[in-house]
């Protein structure tokens, strides 16, 4: 049986896997070393001993892969030459250390034009630009790509043809893709594609710090209050006063600028006395005044969280449905948690498709979908309804129907009441900051799971939901 070809991955996924691998103890420097050796193997199969090999290297990790390959080829008795796109001082990351290992006399910097004897080199290796390129290649890369396309006898690309997806890209005879092909690669634009493993651990596919980096949009230094996340939390009832407060604190500690709580008057007084940070409105969840306020805030790009401590029963369910109907008529992203899940039906989920995240635990998932909370069922229901599901448990499962990931972070003490509310608040903040629903859910479950580990390290089995919320900023320092 032929080996299974991995599915193509996006540039974002490359960054995510690299960061997750590093968190698991496999640094980018080791991945680069493995990639460079795999590239050297591919080059060695295409040239004879003694043939000159020209490696065009950029100043990022793609160029670093090429430099590792050059060092390896020289040790194997081949004749590699490095042409740097920019001066040595521009070389970034671990590639610089490898460049110092390569003879300077075999290295040159692109001067704006090719040397005449380059036309006789049997193989040119394209290590200029990786999959993270945005826009068309600029100088000096554009000129180097044009020379390869016009003059090189044969071109082998490193990971992805430089400029792929833009108006100017290397026309490769073959490409060595690391770990998996990249989205957009075909035989027509990449030549013969081979996939080389580079040591990314299997666990890197699970949710890790890379998901946080993708799903968290840090504030712009020039931004103003309200531009980095507005959240509306609708919930709270007697005796569940703490739930909307935990959700609000989860949102605030995750970096929301402002959090408004819509609740009943008998709950509002308690919340105001407990914390000055959320803005508490005691006019009910779905009164005319509350809906007018919610509409105004949602129009400013706020994310809506419905459910924490809302209570069960017909009135609570109808209030939640009224508020969700308002959200469905807006463009806002929505998180539905806890008691708010009672308000959802197939029609409402369809109206909110593409911008709804639901956060049930196993029993709530069964109640909502009439299915056990297996990873397969989570994926199936997410796909069927067009929503993102974050199913909470000892192992969280996040799916939007097309992508499904697990999060193994956290600590058993997080079974304490309120941690789910903190998580829902974090999801809402990341949505309000502009993350896509799936990315927000993945990033938030990592953020709260890692915060739970920090809280347990300080408080052991006495860690509370408040401790988890207060540990979130320490996790954000990892960014």
FISE-516785 format. One record per residue (C-alpha): x, y, z. Coordinates in steps of 0.2 Angstrom, whole numbers, padded with zeros to 4 digits, always signed. Example, Ala and Ser with C-alpha at 12.3 -4.5 7.8 and 13.67 -1.06 7.14 Angstrom:
+0062-0022+0039
+0068-0005+0036
REM end
This chain:
+0000+0000+0000
+0007+0017-0005
+0010+0029+0010
-0004+0041+0014
+0000+0059+0008
-0003+0072+0021
-0016+0085+0018
-0010+0102+0012
-0008+0115+0026
-0009+0134+0027
+0005+0146+0032
-0004+0149+0048
-0004+0130+0051
+0015+0130+0048
+0017+0143+0062
+0006+0134+0074
+0015+0118+0072
+0032+0126+0074
+0026+0135+0090
+0018+0119+0097
+0033+0108+0093
+0044+0121+0102
+0033+0120+0117
+0034+0101+0117
+0053+0102+0117
+0057+0102+0099
+0065+0119+0095
+0064+0127+0078
+0083+0125+0077
+0081+0106+0077
+0067+0107+0064
+0078+0118+0053
+0092+0105+0055
+0081+0091+0050
+0073+0101+0035
+0090+0105+0029
+0096+0087+0029
+0081+0081+0020
+0084+0095+0007
+0102+0089+0005
+0096+0071+0003
+0084+0077-0011
+0098+0087-0019
+0110+0073-0018
+0098+0062-0028
+0098+0075-0042
+0116+0079-0045
+0133+0069-0047
+0147+0071-0035
+0158+0085-0040
+0143+0095-0049
+0141+0113-0043
+0125+0117-0034
+0119+0135-0032
+0108+0138-0017
+0098+0155-0017
+0094+0159+0001
+0083+0172+0009
+0086+0179+0026
+0072+0169+0035
+0069+0151+0040
+0067+0145+0022
+0085+0152+0018
+0091+0144+0034
+0085+0127+0028
+0095+0130+0012
+0111+0135+0022
+0109+0119+0033
+0108+0109+0016
+0124+0117+0010
+0134+0113+0025
+0128+0095+0024
+0132+0094+0006
+0149+0100+0008
+0152+0087+0021
+0146+0074+0009
+0159+0079-0004
+0147+0090-0015
+0151+0107-0022
+0138+0119-0015
+0138+0138-0017
+0127+0150-0007
+0120+0166-0015
+0112+0176-0001
+0098+0188-0006
+0104+0201+0007
+0120+0204+0017
+0124+0191+0031
+0119+0203+0044
+0101+0202+0039
+0100+0183+0042
+0088+0179+0055
+0085+0165+0068
+0095+0149+0069
+0100+0150+0051
+0113+0163+0056
+0123+0150+0066
+0123+0138+0051
+0129+0152+0040
+0144+0154+0051
+0148+0136+0048
+0149+0138+0030
+0165+0144+0021
+0164+0162+0017
+0173+0160+0001
+0159+0149-0005
+0146+0162-0001
+0141+0178-0011
+0128+0191-0009
+0116+0195-0024
+0123+0210-0032
+0108+0214-0044
+0114+0203-0058
+0120+0185-0060
+0137+0179-0063
+0140+0171-0081
+0146+0154-0075
+0129+0152-0065
+0122+0147-0082
+0133+0131-0082
+0126+0125-0064
+0116+0109-0067
+0105+0113-0052
+0098+0129-0043
+0090+0127-0026
+0076+0140-0022
+0077+0144-0004
+0072+0162-0005
+0054+0163+0002
+0044+0152+0013
+0025+0149+0014
+0023+0165+0025
+0025+0177+0010
+0012+0191+0010
+0010+0199-0007
+0022+0199-0022
+0040+0196-0020
+0050+0213-0018
+0068+0217-0022
+0080+0208-0022
+0069+0192-0022
+0060+0197-0038
+0075+0199-0048
+0082+0182-0042
+0066+0173-0046
+0066+0180-0063
+0084+0174-0066
+0079+0157-0061
+0064+0156-0072
+0074+0163-0087
+0091+0155-0085
+0092+0140-0073
+0094+0123-0081
+0084+0115-0067
+0076+0122-0051
+0072+0112-0035
+0062+0122-0022
+0063+0121-0003
+0046+0118+0005
+0037+0129-0007
+0041+0138-0023
+0046+0156-0019
+0032+0168-0022
+0018+0154-0024
+0001+0162-0025
+0007+0179-0031
+0010+0186-0048
+0028+0181-0048
+0034+0164-0043
+0048+0151-0046
+0044+0139-0059
+0051+0123-0051
+0055+0106-0058
+0052+0098-0041
+0048+0104-0023
+0053+0096-0006
+0039+0100+0005
+0042+0098+0024
+0030+0089+0035
+0015+0091+0022
+0012+0100+0006
+0006+0118+0007
-0011+0124+0001
-0010+0129-0017
+0004+0118-0022
+0001+0107-0038
+0012+0098-0050
+0009+0112-0062
+0016+0126-0051
+0028+0115-0040
+0034+0101-0051
+0036+0084-0043
+0031+0086-0025
+0039+0075-0012
+0035+0076+0007
+0049+0075+0020
+0046+0073+0038
+0056+0085+0049
+0052+0079+0067
+0037+0088+0071
+0030+0078+0086
+0012+0071+0084
+0007+0081+0099
+0010+0097+0090
-0007+0094+0080
-0016+0096+0097
-0020+0113+0104
-0005+0122+0110
+0004+0139+0112
+0003+0141+0093
-0015+0141+0093
-0015+0155+0106
-0003+0165+0094
-0015+0163+0080
-0031+0166+0089
-0025+0181+0100
-0024+0198+0092
-0013+0209+0103
-0018+0228+0105
-0011+0241+0093
-0001+0254+0103
-0011+0268+0095
-0028+0261+0099
-0041+0268+0111
-0053+0261+0124
-0066+0250+0117
-0056+0245+0101
-0048+0229+0108
-0063+0220+0113
-0081+0224+0119
-0090+0210+0127
-0109+0208+0132
-0112+0195+0145
-0131+0191+0148
-0134+0180+0163
-0136+0179+0181
-0150+0174+0193
-0152+0170+0211
-0143+0160+0218
-0131+0160+0202
-0124+0177+0205
-0106+0172+0203
-0107+0165+0185
-0109+0181+0175
-0095+0189+0186
-0083+0174+0182
-0087+0176+0164
-0084+0195+0164
-0067+0192+0173
-0062+0179+0161
-0066+0191+0147
-0057+0206+0156
-0041+0196+0160
-0041+0189+0142
-0039+0207+0137
-0056+0214+0134
-0057+0233+0135
-0075+0234+0142
-0087+0221+0148
-0106+0224+0150
-0117+0212+0160
-0135+0212+0157
-0145+0204+0171
-0159+0206+0183
-0161+0220+0196
-0160+0208+0211
-0143+0201+0204
-0136+0218+0198
-0133+0225+0216
-0123+0209+0221
-0112+0210+0206
-0108+0229+0208
-0103+0225+0226
-0092+0211+0221
-0082+0220+0208
-0081+0237+0200
-0073+0231+0184
-0089+0225+0173
-0102+0238+0169
-0118+0230+0176
-0135+0234+0170
-0150+0228+0180
-0164+0230+0168
-0166+0212+0164
-0159+0202+0149
-0172+0205+0136
-0182+0220+0142
-0184+0234+0129
-0170+0244+0138
-0158+0229+0138
-0161+0225+0120
-0158+0243+0115
-0142+0244+0125
-0137+0227+0118
-0140+0233+0100
-0130+0248+0102
-0115+0239+0109
-0116+0225+0097
-0116+0238+0083
-0099+0243+0089
-0092+0225+0086
-0095+0218+0103
-0096+0199+0105
-0111+0192+0114
-0110+0179+0128
-0127+0171+0133
-0130+0159+0147
-0119+0160+0163
-0130+0158+0178
-0146+0163+0168
-0156+0150+0176
-0168+0137+0169
-0187+0138+0165
-0198+0145+0151
-0194+0164+0155
-0175+0162+0155
-0176+0152+0139
-0187+0165+0130
-0176+0179+0136
-0161+0170+0129
-0170+0167+0112
-0175+0185+0111
-0157+0191+0114
-0150+0178+0102
-0163+0183+0089
-0156+0201+0090
-0138+0194+0088
-0144+0184+0073
-0150+0201+0065
-0133+0209+0068
-0116+0204+0062
-0109+0200+0080
-0101+0184+0085
-0110+0174+0099
-0105+0162+0113
-0118+0152+0121
-0114+0143+0137
-0122+0134+0151
-0141+0139+0153
-0141+0148+0137
-0139+0131+0128
-0158+0128+0132
-0163+0142+0120
-0154+0135+0105
-0163+0125+0091
-0159+0120+0073
-0166+0136+0066
-0157+0148+0078
-0140+0139+0075
-0143+0140+0056
-0146+0159+0058
-0130+0161+0068
-0120+0149+0057
-0102+0154+0055
-0101+0166+0070
-0108+0155+0084
-0097+0146+0097
-0106+0134+0109
-0097+0128+0125
-0106+0113+0132
-0099+0099+0144
-0103+0081+0140
-0121+0081+0148
-0125+0098+0140
-0119+0091+0123
-0130+0076+0125
-0145+0087+0129
-0143+0098+0115
-0139+0086+0101
-0146+0069+0108
-0129+0061+0105
-0115+0056+0117
-0100+0069+0117
-0088+0059+0107
-0075+0068+0096
-0083+0061+0080
-0100+0068+0086
-0093+0085+0090
-0086+0086+0073
-0102+0079+0065
-0114+0092+0074
-0102+0106+0070
-0102+0102+0052
-0121+0099+0051
-0125+0116+0060
-0111+0126+0053
-0105+0131+0070
-0090+0129+0081
-0092+0118+0096
-0080+0118+0111
-0085+0102+0121
-0077+0104+0138
-0070+0089+0148
-0054+0081+0154
-0049+0083+0136
-0057+0098+0127
-0063+0095+0109
-0065+0110+0097
-0072+0108+0080
-0080+0118+0066
-0084+0103+0056
-0069+0105+0045
-0056+0105+0058
-0056+0096+0075
-0042+0098+0088
-0040+0092+0106
-0033+0102+0121
-0025+0092+0134
-0020+0107+0145
-0028+0110+0162
-0028+0103+0179
-0041+0092+0189
-0044+0106+0201
-0053+0115+0186
-0069+0104+0190
-0072+0118+0203
-0088+0129+0199
-0085+0144+0188
-0071+0139+0177
-0082+0135+0162
-0089+0153+0164
-0071+0160+0164
-0068+0150+0148
-0084+0157+0139
-0078+0174+0143
-0061+0171+0136
-0069+0165+0120
-0080+0180+0119
-0065+0192+0121
-0055+0183+0107
-0070+0184+0095
-0072+0203+0100
-0054+0205+0096
-0057+0198+0078
-0052+0180+0079
-0062+0168+0069
-0074+0157+0079
-0063+0141+0078
-0047+0150+0081
-0055+0159+0096
-0061+0143+0104
-0044+0134+0102
-0034+0149+0109
-0046+0151+0123
-0046+0133+0129
-0027+0134+0129
-0027+0150+0138
-0038+0144+0152
-0031+0127+0153
-0013+0134+0155
-0020+0147+0167
-0028+0132+0177
-0011+0124+0178
-0003+0140+0185
-0018+0142+0197
-0016+0124+0204
+0003+0127+0205
+0000+0141+0217
-0016+0135+0226
-0016+0116+0223
-0033+0108+0226
-0040+0124+0233
-0038+0134+0216
-0055+0143+0212
-0062+0150+0196
-0056+0167+0201
-0038+0160+0203
-0039+0153+0185
-0045+0170+0179
-0032+0179+0188
-0019+0168+0180
-0024+0171+0162
-0012+0187+0161
+0003+0176+0165
-0001+0164+0151
-0003+0179+0139
+0015+0184+0143
+0020+0168+0133
+0015+0179+0118
REM end
